[in-house]
Protein backbone atom coordinates (compact mmCIF):
# COMPACT_ATOMS: atom_id res chain seq x y z
CA UNK A 1 0.00 0.00 0.00
CA UNK A 2 1.22 3.48 -0.84
CA UNK A 3 -0.56 5.41 1.90
CA UNK A 4 -3.39 5.42 4.42
CA UNK A 5 -6.07 4.78 1.79
CA UNK A 6 -9.78 5.47 2.02
CA UNK A 7 -10.11 4.79 5.74
CA UNK A 8 -6.85 6.46 6.65
CA UNK A 9 -5.44 3.10 7.77
CA UNK A 10 -2.37 1.22 6.65
CA UNK A 11 -1.81 -2.29 7.93
CA UNK A 12 1.75 -3.41 8.29
CA UNK A 13 2.90 -6.47 10.12
CA UNK A 14 5.40 -9.22 11.07
CA UNK A 15 8.12 -10.77 13.53
CA UNK A 16 12.41 -13.00 15.28
CA UNK A 17 15.45 -12.49 18.04
CA UNK A 18 17.12 -10.91 21.25
CA UNK A 19 17.53 -11.44 25.08
CA UNK A 20 15.50 -10.41 28.16
CA UNK A 21 16.81 -7.76 30.54
CA UNK A 22 15.89 -7.29 34.19
CA UNK A 23 13.25 -4.73 35.06
CA UNK A 24 9.58 -4.23 35.71
CA UNK A 25 8.62 -7.46 33.94
CA UNK A 26 10.72 -9.67 36.19
CA UNK A 27 9.42 -7.86 39.25
CA UNK A 28 5.86 -8.37 37.99
CA UNK A 29 6.39 -12.12 37.76
CA UNK A 30 8.22 -12.36 41.09
CA UNK A 31 5.81 -10.20 43.08
CA UNK A 32 2.71 -10.83 40.93
CA UNK A 33 2.07 -7.12 40.63
CA UNK A 34 -1.39 -6.40 39.22
CA UNK A 35 -1.36 -6.05 35.45
CA UNK A 36 -2.98 -2.63 35.64
CA UNK A 37 -0.08 -1.30 37.71
CA UNK A 38 2.44 -2.72 35.25
CA UNK A 39 0.69 -1.13 32.27
CA UNK A 40 0.48 2.21 34.05
CA UNK A 41 4.17 2.13 34.90
CA UNK A 42 5.14 1.21 31.33
CA UNK A 43 2.91 3.93 29.87
CA UNK A 44 4.45 6.53 32.16
CA UNK A 45 8.00 5.40 31.43
CA UNK A 46 7.68 5.33 27.64
CA UNK A 47 5.15 8.12 27.14
CA UNK A 48 2.60 6.13 25.15
CA UNK A 49 -0.63 4.41 26.13
CA UNK A 50 -0.35 0.65 26.60
CA UNK A 51 -3.43 -1.55 26.84
CA UNK A 52 -4.03 -5.29 27.24
CA UNK A 53 -7.17 -6.55 25.50
CA UNK A 54 -9.67 -8.01 27.95
CA UNK A 55 -12.14 -9.16 25.31
CA UNK A 56 -12.32 -9.56 21.52
CA UNK A 57 -12.27 -6.34 19.52
CA UNK A 58 -12.51 -5.17 15.94
CA UNK A 59 -12.19 -2.21 13.61
CA UNK A 60 -14.81 -2.33 10.84
CA UNK A 61 -13.95 -2.00 7.19
CA UNK A 62 -15.28 0.74 4.94
CA UNK A 63 -19.02 0.88 4.46
CA UNK A 64 -20.07 -1.05 1.36
CA UNK A 65 -16.65 -2.59 0.96
CA UNK A 66 -16.51 -6.35 0.44
CA UNK A 67 -14.66 -8.45 2.99
CA UNK A 68 -14.69 -8.58 6.75
CA UNK A 69 -13.50 -6.14 9.40
CA UNK A 70 -10.30 -4.23 8.80
CA UNK A 71 -8.88 -5.84 11.92
CA UNK A 72 -9.97 -8.21 14.68
CA UNK A 73 -8.22 -9.54 17.76
CA UNK A 74 -8.93 -11.60 20.84
CA UNK A 75 -7.74 -11.45 24.45
CA UNK A 76 -4.91 -13.43 26.02
CA UNK A 77 -4.83 -14.50 29.67
CA UNK A 78 -3.66 -12.41 32.62
CA UNK A 79 -0.60 -14.62 33.20
CA UNK A 80 0.40 -14.29 29.54
CA UNK A 81 0.23 -10.52 29.74
CA UNK A 82 2.31 -10.45 32.92
CA UNK A 83 4.95 -12.64 31.27
CA UNK A 84 4.98 -10.26 28.30
CA UNK A 85 5.81 -7.22 30.45
CA UNK A 86 9.54 -8.01 30.49
CA UNK A 87 9.59 -8.75 26.75
CA UNK A 88 7.99 -5.43 25.86
CA UNK A 89 9.91 -3.39 28.41
CA UNK A 90 13.23 -4.82 27.27
CA UNK A 91 12.51 -3.86 23.67
CA UNK A 92 11.38 -0.27 24.28
CA UNK A 93 14.19 0.34 26.77
CA UNK A 94 16.58 0.39 23.80
CA UNK A 95 14.99 3.56 22.38
CA UNK A 96 15.97 7.03 23.55
CA UNK A 97 12.84 9.10 24.27
CA UNK A 98 13.38 11.24 21.16
CA UNK A 99 13.33 8.22 18.86
CA UNK A 100 10.15 6.86 20.42
CA UNK A 101 8.55 10.28 20.00
CA UNK A 102 9.64 10.24 16.36
CA UNK A 103 7.44 7.16 15.87
CA UNK A 104 4.41 9.29 16.72
CA UNK A 105 2.63 6.36 18.33
CA UNK A 106 -0.60 6.88 20.23
CA UNK A 107 -1.02 3.40 21.66
CA UNK A 108 0.17 -0.20 21.95
CA UNK A 109 -2.43 -2.93 22.29
CA UNK A 110 -1.43 -6.35 23.62
CA UNK A 111 -3.68 -9.14 22.41
CA UNK A 112 -3.64 -12.35 20.38
CA UNK A 113 -5.29 -13.74 17.24
CA UNK A 114 -4.72 -10.65 15.05
CA UNK A 115 -6.47 -11.13 11.70
CA UNK A 116 -8.50 -9.03 9.29
CA UNK A 117 -9.19 -7.73 5.82
CA UNK A 118 -5.99 -7.98 3.71
CA UNK A 119 -4.25 -9.81 6.56
CA UNK A 120 -5.75 -13.26 6.15
CA UNK A 121 -3.81 -15.02 8.90
CA UNK A 122 -2.61 -14.53 12.44
CA UNK A 123 0.04 -11.84 12.67
CA UNK A 124 2.66 -11.43 15.35
CA UNK A 125 2.23 -7.67 15.12
CA UNK A 126 0.50 -4.96 13.11
CA UNK A 127 0.98 -1.22 12.78
CA UNK A 128 -2.24 0.64 12.05
CA UNK A 129 -1.04 3.91 10.55
CA UNK A 130 -4.33 5.81 10.58
CA UNK A 131 -4.75 5.08 14.28
CA UNK A 132 -1.05 5.41 15.21
CA UNK A 133 -1.46 2.12 17.06
CA UNK A 134 0.61 -1.05 17.19
CA UNK A 135 -1.12 -4.35 17.95
CA UNK A 136 1.16 -7.04 19.39
CA UNK A 137 0.36 -10.74 19.73
CA UNK A 138 1.77 -11.83 23.10
CA UNK A 139 1.84 -15.49 22.02
CA UNK A 140 3.33 -15.70 18.52
CA UNK A 141 7.11 -16.03 18.63
CA UNK A 142 7.42 -17.72 22.03
CA UNK A 143 9.25 -20.67 20.47
CA UNK A 144 11.91 -18.43 18.90
CA UNK A 145 14.44 -16.93 21.36
CA UNK A 146 13.76 -13.20 21.38
CA UNK A 147 11.04 -13.56 18.73
CA UNK A 148 8.46 -11.39 20.42
CA UNK A 149 10.93 -8.61 21.18
CA UNK A 150 12.04 -8.61 17.55
CA UNK A 151 8.41 -8.05 16.58
CA UNK A 152 8.25 -4.90 18.71
CA UNK A 153 11.28 -3.44 16.89
CA UNK A 154 9.82 -4.38 13.50
CA UNK A 155 6.49 -2.66 14.18
CA UNK A 156 8.03 0.42 15.79
CA UNK A 157 10.09 0.89 12.64
CA UNK A 158 6.95 0.81 10.49
CA UNK A 159 5.66 3.71 12.59
CA UNK A 160 8.91 5.66 12.20
CA UNK A 161 9.06 4.91 8.47
CA UNK A 162 5.51 6.13 7.90
CA UNK A 163 6.14 9.36 9.81
CA UNK A 164 9.00 10.33 7.48
CA UNK A 165 6.79 11.02 4.44
CA UNK A 166 3.37 9.45 5.16
CA UNK A 167 4.25 6.72 2.69
CA UNK A 168 6.19 3.47 2.63
CA UNK A 169 7.60 4.07 -0.85
CA UNK A 170 11.39 4.10 -1.11
CA UNK A 171 12.69 3.94 -4.68
CA UNK A 172 16.30 4.34 -3.57
CA UNK A 173 16.02 1.33 -1.28
CA UNK A 174 14.32 -0.68 -3.99
CA UNK A 175 17.16 0.19 -6.37
CA UNK A 176 19.68 -1.33 -3.96
CA UNK A 177 17.85 -4.66 -4.07
CA UNK A 178 17.44 -4.53 -7.84
CA UNK A 179 14.53 -4.88 -10.24
CA UNK A 180 12.20 -7.76 -9.50
CA UNK A 181 13.68 -8.41 -6.05
CA UNK A 182 10.32 -8.15 -4.31
CA UNK A 183 8.23 -10.68 -6.18
CA UNK A 184 6.59 -12.56 -3.30
CA UNK A 185 4.28 -9.93 -1.89
CA UNK A 186 2.13 -10.91 1.08
CA UNK A 187 -1.41 -10.17 0.00
CA UNK A 188 -4.74 -11.60 1.04
CA UNK A 189 -5.35 -12.66 -2.56
CA UNK A 190 -2.08 -14.59 -2.90
CA UNK A 191 -2.22 -18.38 -2.53
CA UNK A 192 -1.11 -19.48 0.97
CA UNK A 193 2.05 -21.07 -0.44
CA UNK A 194 3.13 -17.70 -1.90
CA UNK A 195 2.86 -15.74 1.34
CA UNK A 196 5.98 -15.28 3.46
CA UNK A 197 5.73 -16.78 6.94
CA UNK A 198 5.38 -14.44 9.92
CA UNK A 199 8.61 -15.42 11.62
CA UNK A 200 11.26 -14.74 9.01
CA UNK A 201 14.14 -17.20 8.73
CA UNK A 202 17.56 -15.56 8.93
CA UNK A 203 19.32 -15.69 5.58
CA UNK A 204 22.76 -15.13 4.13
CA UNK A 205 23.47 -13.58 0.77
CA UNK A 206 21.62 -11.35 -1.69
CA UNK A 207 21.34 -8.43 0.74
CA UNK A 208 18.26 -9.66 2.64
CA UNK A 209 18.26 -10.33 6.37
CA UNK A 210 15.33 -12.77 6.42
CA UNK A 211 12.96 -14.59 4.11
CA UNK A 212 10.24 -12.08 5.01
CA UNK A 213 12.49 -9.23 3.83
CA UNK A 214 11.83 -10.37 0.27
CA UNK A 215 8.09 -9.68 0.43
CA UNK A 216 8.30 -5.93 -0.24
CA UNK A 217 10.37 -2.84 0.46
CA UNK A 218 8.65 -1.80 3.69
CA UNK A 219 9.17 -5.26 5.19
CA UNK A 220 12.78 -5.43 4.03
CA UNK A 221 13.44 -2.16 5.84
CA UNK A 222 11.60 -3.20 9.01
CA UNK A 223 13.41 -6.54 9.15
CA UNK A 224 16.81 -4.87 8.78
CA UNK A 225 16.01 -2.30 11.47
CA UNK A 226 14.87 -5.02 13.86
CA UNK A 227 18.07 -6.95 13.19
CA UNK A 228 20.16 -3.82 13.75
CA UNK A 229 18.41 -3.36 17.11
CA UNK A 230 18.40 -7.00 18.22
CA UNK A 231 21.20 -8.73 16.29
CA UNK A 232 23.88 -6.10 15.58
CA UNK A 233 26.74 -8.61 15.44
CA UNK A 234 24.92 -10.67 12.82
CA UNK A 235 24.28 -7.53 10.77
CA UNK A 236 27.95 -6.59 10.96
CA UNK A 237 28.96 -10.06 9.79
CA UNK A 238 26.64 -9.74 6.79
CA UNK A 239 28.10 -6.36 5.86
CA UNK A 240 31.58 -7.86 5.43
CA UNK A 241 30.64 -9.89 2.38
CA UNK A 242 27.58 -8.14 0.93
CA UNK A 243 27.91 -4.64 -0.59
CA UNK A 244 24.10 -4.31 -0.89
CA UNK A 245 23.79 -4.88 2.86
CA UNK A 246 26.31 -2.13 3.55
CA UNK A 247 24.29 0.27 1.41
CA UNK A 248 21.05 -0.68 3.14
CA UNK A 249 22.54 -0.26 6.61
CA UNK A 250 23.92 3.17 5.72
CA UNK A 251 20.57 4.21 4.27
CA UNK A 252 18.81 2.95 7.39
CA UNK A 253 21.13 4.99 9.61
CA UNK A 254 20.40 8.08 7.50
CA UNK A 255 16.65 7.44 7.54
CA UNK A 256 16.57 7.13 11.35
CA UNK A 257 18.63 10.30 11.66
CA UNK A 258 16.17 12.06 9.35
CA UNK A 259 13.26 10.92 11.47
CA UNK A 260 15.01 11.87 14.71
CA UNK A 261 17.61 14.63 14.08
CA UNK A 262 18.46 14.75 17.79
CA UNK A 263 19.56 11.11 17.88
CA UNK A 264 23.04 10.70 19.33
CA UNK A 265 25.73 10.01 16.73
CA UNK A 266 26.84 6.93 18.65
CA UNK A 267 23.35 5.44 18.94
CA UNK A 268 24.11 2.39 16.81
CA UNK A 269 27.22 1.70 18.90
CA UNK A 270 25.40 2.16 22.22
CA UNK A 271 25.99 -0.67 24.75
CA UNK A 272 22.39 -0.27 25.92
CA UNK A 273 21.13 -1.12 22.44
CA UNK A 274 23.26 -4.29 22.27
CA UNK A 275 21.94 -5.85 25.49
SULUR-V404013 format. One record per helix or strand of 3 or more residues. SS is the DSSP state (h for helix, s for strand). FROM is the first residue (numbers start at 1). TO is the last residue. Records with the same first field share a line. If there is no record, write none. Layout:
# SULUR-V404013
SS: FROM-TO ; FROM-TO
This chain:
# SULUR-V404013
s: 11-13 ; 49-52 ; 57-59 ; 71-74 ; 107-115 ; 125-128 ; 133-137
h: 24-31 ; 35-46 ; 78-92 ; 97-103 ; 129-131 ; 147-165 ; 171-177 ; 192-194 ; 212-214 ; 217-230 ; 232-241 ; 243-259 ; 267-269 ; 271-274
